[in-house]
Amino acid sequence: IVKPFLKKARIEFLSFPMTQDRSTLKTHWSKAAERVAKKLSQGLSVAFTTLGDPGLYRTFGYLLKEVTIRMPELSVEIIPGISSPFACAAAACMSLVLGKEKLAIIQGEEADKNTLSSVLEKFDTVVILKVGKRLKAVLNLIDELGLKDQAILVTHAGQDKEEKIIRDLSSLKGLEEKLGYLS
């Protein structure tokens, strides 16, 4: 996405595995921070690009913490992006909340039956990010609670060729596994 705007920049990829194991994650955050700190120590400018906003459920926060431990005097500028809940609402041509309504944003891993039921009771709009493997269970719960007609699914928000807006959730039967993480 950003490559056309980075004419003279050297692009390097950092490794952040898709795991919940904190030890493994900390190892990768630390290695990435070492690489970034080394570039900064050489007087180079460094940018970390991410889909959406760097402050909402993004690896950037962990990397920033690790880099600033190594370089406490570092001056950092964070440029906000359009977070996926707002990109999804725009794509679906809808408001997330109006007036005094309450909005909750949770991660897909938190979308178990008890947590989601509790959140749905307390909030007018609930956004579940990165639903991935939990999609089938979430769809079952939404159906069980009679909310299927009030729910939509957006996948790959803001990505022209891959973005899909699904308003009829019953059309997803059997496709839950294929929609993936960015849903």
Disulfide bonds with the S-S distance in Angstrom:
none
